[in-house]
Amino acid sequence: MHRRHFLAAGAALALAGCSGGTERRAAERTTSPAPSSSVEPTPTPTPTPEPAPPTPGTPAEVLARSIVPVLCFHQLREHTADDSAYARSITTPPDALRVQFTALRDGGYTPVAAPALVDHLQFGTPLPDRAVLLTFDDGSATHATVGLPMLREFGFPAVFFPMTVVLDKPNWLSGDQLRELDAAGMTIGAHSWDHQRMDRLAGDQWAEQVDQPRQTLADVLGHPIDLLAYPHGVWDQETLPHVASAGYRAAFQLADPTDPAQPLLTVRRIMPPPTWDGATLLAHLDADF
């Protein structure tokens, strides 16, 4: 074979080989399977079960828990020459209130909000050691002008029970002051319409004195009201079903023993007179509860 024929043949073979390899690599690229995805499917989240509602205690259990001291105050102002002996006994000058608040703080007591106390009584929810509840009856304007600033100073919560007949009257709480107390973290409860003894009510007086005040206060504050303080601290067995049917969760009296069948509707309180100094107040908390 001539040399140029040999070279031509070799070149042809080389081109054929290159072409074949290129075609095979192209075919391999075309027919190679696509890489599989490594993304795992998102698992369906398991719903969190709703917590079971707390179980209310029996009357005997609520009664056994009813040992938390509850204090009841009325007007917060200086005494005047026109005050009767009784008025002086339930009117606490600001300096006397400060002495008693200081005694609570320095004596290791922790004032708690009214709903926390009721939760403790009803469900056994824990409270701080040496818990105490502060309550203010009737709806004096001094509850906002004297009581609220001092409560804020000490960091104490409290519950206020105004009569609805006096709302927006001179020297009594206004709707704006009630909303201020509510916004400050204080609790608002009912105290009847015009302070009638509930052991003497009859007929349509129950709606006027028990149901309507709850609705009036709810309208003022924009949320339900479920606590009541009995005027004069007085109640009887006929009172309790009317209070319960009106929608009150708990009710506060004064000196009578707690009712063993309905202890939540007969929570006991004491009224510390302004003459009690700090040591006397603490001694009564230990002895009376």
C-alpha positions as CSV (number, residue, x, y, z in Angstrom):
1,M,0.0,0.0,0.0
2,H,1.2,3.4,-0.9
3,R,2.1,5.6,2.0
4,R,-0.6,8.2,1.3
5,H,-3.2,5.5,1.1
6,F,-2.1,4.1,4.5
7,L,-2.2,7.5,6.1
8,A,-5.7,8.2,4.7
9,A,-7.0,4.8,6.0
10,G,-5.5,5.5,9.5
11,A,-7.1,8.9,9.6
12,A,-10.5,7.4,8.7
13,L,-10.2,4.8,11.4
14,A,-9.3,7.5,14.0
15,L,-12.2,9.7,13.0
16,A,-14.5,6.7,13.2
17,G,-13.2,6.0,16.7
18,C,-13.6,9.5,17.9
19,S,-17.0,9.8,16.4
20,G,-18.1,6.5,18.0
21,G,-16.8,7.6,21.5
22,T,-18.6,10.9,21.2
23,E,-21.8,9.3,20.2
24,R,-21.6,6.8,23.1
25,R,-20.9,9.5,25.6
26,A,-23.8,11.6,24.3
27,A,-26.0,8.5,24.4
28,E,-25.0,7.8,27.9
29,R,-25.7,11.4,28.9
30,T,-29.1,11.2,27.3
31,T,-30.1,7.8,28.7
32,S,-28.6,8.2,32.3
33,P,-31.4,8.3,34.9
34,A,-32.0,11.7,36.6
35,P,-30.7,11.9,40.1
36,S,-33.3,11.1,42.7
37,S,-34.6,13.9,44.9
38,S,-33.3,13.9,48.5
39,V,-36.2,16.0,49.9
40,E,-38.2,14.1,52.5
41,P,-42.0,14.6,52.6
42,T,-43.1,17.0,55.4
43,P,-44.7,14.9,58.2
44,T,-48.2,15.9,59.4
45,P,-47.9,17.6,62.8
46,T,-49.5,15.9,65.7
47,P,-52.1,18.2,67.3
48,T,-51.4,19.2,70.9
49,P,-54.1,17.9,73.1
50,E,-56.2,20.5,75.0
51,P,-55.5,20.6,78.7
52,A,-58.2,19.1,80.8
53,P,-60.3,21.7,82.7
54,P,-59.6,21.8,86.4
55,T,-61.8,19.8,88.6
56,P,-63.8,21.8,91.2
57,G,-63.3,20.8,94.8
58,T,-66.1,19.5,96.9
59,P,-67.6,21.8,99.4
60,A,-65.5,20.2,102.1
61,E,-62.3,20.8,100.1
62,V,-63.3,24.4,99.5
63,L,-64.1,24.9,103.2
64,A,-60.7,23.4,104.1
65,R,-59.0,26.0,101.9
66,S,-60.9,28.9,103.3
67,I,-58.2,30.0,105.6
68,V,-56.7,32.8,103.5
69,P,-57.2,36.2,105.3
70,V,-59.5,38.6,103.6
71,L,-59.6,42.3,104.7
72,C,-62.4,44.7,104.1
73,F,-61.9,48.5,104.0
74,H,-64.4,51.3,103.3
75,Q,-63.7,55.0,103.1
76,L,-60.1,56.2,103.0
77,R,-59.9,59.7,104.4
78,E,-59.3,61.7,107.5
79,H,-61.9,61.7,110.2
80,T,-64.2,64.7,110.6
81,A,-66.1,66.2,113.5
82,D,-69.3,65.0,112.0
83,D,-68.3,61.3,111.9
84,S,-70.1,59.0,114.2
85,A,-68.2,56.4,116.3
86,Y,-69.3,53.8,113.7
87,A,-68.2,55.9,110.8
88,R,-64.8,56.4,112.5
89,S,-64.4,52.6,112.9
90,I,-64.8,52.0,109.2
91,T,-63.0,55.1,107.9
92,T,-59.3,54.6,107.4
93,P,-57.1,57.7,107.2
94,P,-54.3,57.4,104.6
95,D,-51.5,57.3,107.2
96,A,-53.3,54.4,109.0
97,L,-53.7,52.5,105.7
98,R,-50.0,53.0,105.0
99,V,-49.1,51.5,108.5
100,Q,-51.3,48.5,107.8
101,F,-50.0,48.0,104.2
102,T,-46.4,48.3,105.6
103,A,-47.2,45.6,108.2
104,L,-48.5,43.2,105.6
105,R,-45.4,43.7,103.4
106,D,-42.8,43.5,106.2
107,G,-44.7,40.7,107.9
108,G,-44.2,38.5,104.8
109,Y,-47.8,38.6,103.5
110,T,-48.5,38.7,99.8
111,P,-51.7,40.3,98.6
112,V,-53.2,38.4,95.7
113,A,-55.9,39.2,93.1
114,A,-59.4,38.1,93.9
115,P,-59.7,35.6,90.9
116,A,-56.5,33.9,92.1
117,L,-58.0,33.4,95.6
118,V,-61.3,32.1,94.1
119,D,-59.3,29.7,91.8
120,H,-57.5,28.5,94.9
121,L,-60.7,27.9,96.8
122,Q,-62.5,26.3,94.0
123,F,-59.7,24.3,92.3
124,G,-56.8,24.2,94.7
125,T,-54.6,26.4,92.5
126,P,-51.5,27.2,94.5
127,L,-51.1,30.6,96.1
128,P,-48.0,32.3,97.5
129,D,-47.2,31.7,101.2
130,R,-49.1,34.0,103.6
131,A,-51.5,35.1,100.9
132,V,-54.0,37.8,101.8
133,L,-56.9,39.5,99.8
134,L,-57.6,43.2,100.1
135,T,-61.2,44.3,99.4
136,F,-62.8,47.8,99.4
137,D,-66.6,48.2,99.7
138,D,-69.3,50.8,98.8
139,G,-67.5,52.7,96.0
140,S,-66.1,55.8,97.7
141,A,-64.1,58.1,95.3
142,T,-61.3,57.8,97.8
143,H,-60.7,54.2,96.5
144,A,-59.4,55.8,93.3
145,T,-57.8,58.9,94.7
146,V,-56.2,57.4,97.8
147,G,-56.4,53.6,97.5
148,L,-55.2,53.1,94.0
149,P,-52.0,55.3,94.3
150,M,-51.0,53.5,97.5
151,L,-51.8,50.0,96.0
152,R,-49.6,50.9,93.1
153,E,-46.8,52.1,95.4
154,F,-46.8,48.8,97.3
155,G,-47.5,46.7,94.3
156,F,-50.6,45.2,95.8
157,P,-53.7,44.0,93.9
158,A,-57.2,44.4,95.4
159,V,-60.9,44.0,94.6
160,F,-63.4,46.9,94.7
161,F,-67.2,46.4,95.4
162,P,-69.1,49.6,94.5
163,M,-72.8,50.1,94.9
164,T,-74.2,51.0,91.5
165,V,-76.7,53.6,92.7
166,V,-73.8,56.0,93.5
167,L,-71.8,55.7,90.3
168,D,-70.9,59.1,88.8
169,K,-72.3,60.9,91.9
170,P,-70.2,63.5,93.8
171,N,-67.7,61.8,96.2
172,W,-68.3,58.4,94.7
173,L,-66.6,56.4,92.0
174,S,-67.2,57.4,88.4
175,G,-67.3,55.2,85.4
176,D,-64.0,56.5,84.3
177,Q,-62.4,55.8,87.7
178,L,-63.8,52.2,87.6
179,R,-62.2,51.7,84.2
180,E,-58.9,53.2,85.6
181,L,-59.0,50.7,88.5
182,D,-59.8,47.9,86.1
183,A,-57.0,48.9,83.7
184,A,-54.6,49.0,86.7
185,G,-55.2,45.3,87.3
186,M,-57.7,45.6,90.1
187,T,-60.8,43.5,90.2
188,I,-64.3,45.0,90.2
189,G,-67.2,43.2,91.8
190,A,-70.8,44.1,92.7
191,H,-72.2,45.4,96.0
192,S,-75.9,45.6,95.2
193,W,-77.7,48.6,93.8
194,D,-78.3,50.7,97.0
195,H,-76.9,48.6,99.9
196,Q,-80.1,46.7,101.0
197,R,-79.6,43.8,103.3
198,M,-80.0,40.7,101.3
199,D,-81.6,38.7,104.1
200,R,-84.6,41.0,103.7
201,L,-85.1,41.1,100.0
202,A,-88.2,39.7,98.3
203,G,-89.9,39.5,94.9
204,D,-88.5,41.7,92.2
205,Q,-85.9,43.2,94.6
206,W,-83.6,40.3,93.7
207,A,-83.3,41.5,90.1
208,E,-82.8,45.1,91.2
209,Q,-80.2,44.4,93.9
210,V,-78.4,41.3,92.5
211,D,-78.9,40.9,88.8
212,Q,-78.9,44.5,87.5
213,P,-75.8,45.7,89.3
214,R,-73.8,42.9,87.7
215,Q,-75.0,43.9,84.3
216,T,-74.5,47.6,84.9
217,L,-70.8,47.1,85.9
218,A,-70.3,44.8,82.9
219,D,-71.6,47.5,80.6
220,V,-69.2,50.1,82.2
221,L,-66.2,47.8,82.0
222,G,-66.9,45.8,78.9
223,H,-66.4,42.4,80.5
224,P,-68.4,40.1,82.8
225,I,-68.6,40.6,86.6
226,D,-68.7,37.5,88.7
227,L,-67.9,38.5,92.3
228,L,-70.3,40.0,94.9
229,A,-69.9,41.5,98.4
230,Y,-73.0,41.4,100.6
231,P,-74.1,44.8,101.9
232,H,-73.5,44.9,105.6
233,G,-71.9,41.5,105.1
234,V,-75.3,39.9,105.7
235,W,-76.8,36.9,103.9
236,D,-79.1,34.0,104.7
237,Q,-79.9,30.7,103.1
238,E,-82.6,32.2,100.8
239,T,-79.9,34.6,99.5
240,L,-77.5,32.0,98.1
241,P,-79.6,30.5,95.2
242,H,-80.4,34.0,94.0
243,V,-76.7,34.9,94.0
244,A,-75.8,31.7,92.2
245,S,-78.5,32.0,89.5
246,A,-77.5,35.6,88.8
247,G,-74.1,34.3,87.7
248,Y,-71.8,35.1,90.5
249,R,-68.9,32.8,91.0
250,A,-68.1,33.8,94.6
251,A,-69.5,36.1,97.2
252,F,-68.0,37.7,100.3
253,Q,-69.6,38.3,103.7
254,L,-68.2,39.5,107.0
255,A,-68.3,37.8,110.4
256,D,-70.6,34.8,110.0
257,P,-69.1,31.3,109.7
258,T,-68.6,30.1,106.2
259,D,-71.5,28.0,105.0
260,P,-70.3,24.3,104.8
261,A,-72.6,23.6,101.8
262,Q,-71.7,26.7,99.7
263,P,-68.4,28.0,101.0
264,L,-67.7,29.9,97.7
265,L,-70.8,32.1,98.2
266,T,-70.0,32.9,101.9
267,V,-66.2,33.8,101.9
268,R,-65.5,35.4,105.2
269,R,-63.7,38.8,105.8
270,I,-62.7,41.0,108.7
271,M,-62.7,44.8,108.9
272,P,-59.5,46.1,110.4
273,P,-60.3,49.4,112.2
274,P,-57.9,52.3,111.7
275,T,-56.8,52.0,115.3
276,W,-55.0,48.7,114.6
277,D,-51.3,49.2,114.4
278,G,-49.2,46.8,112.4
279,A,-48.6,44.3,115.2
280,T,-52.3,44.2,116.0
281,L,-53.2,43.6,112.4
282,L,-50.8,40.7,112.0
283,A,-52.0,39.1,115.3
284,H,-55.6,39.2,114.0
285,L,-54.6,37.6,110.7
286,D,-53.0,34.7,112.6
287,A,-55.8,34.4,115.1
288,D,-58.9,35.0,113.0
289,F,-58.1,32.8,110.0
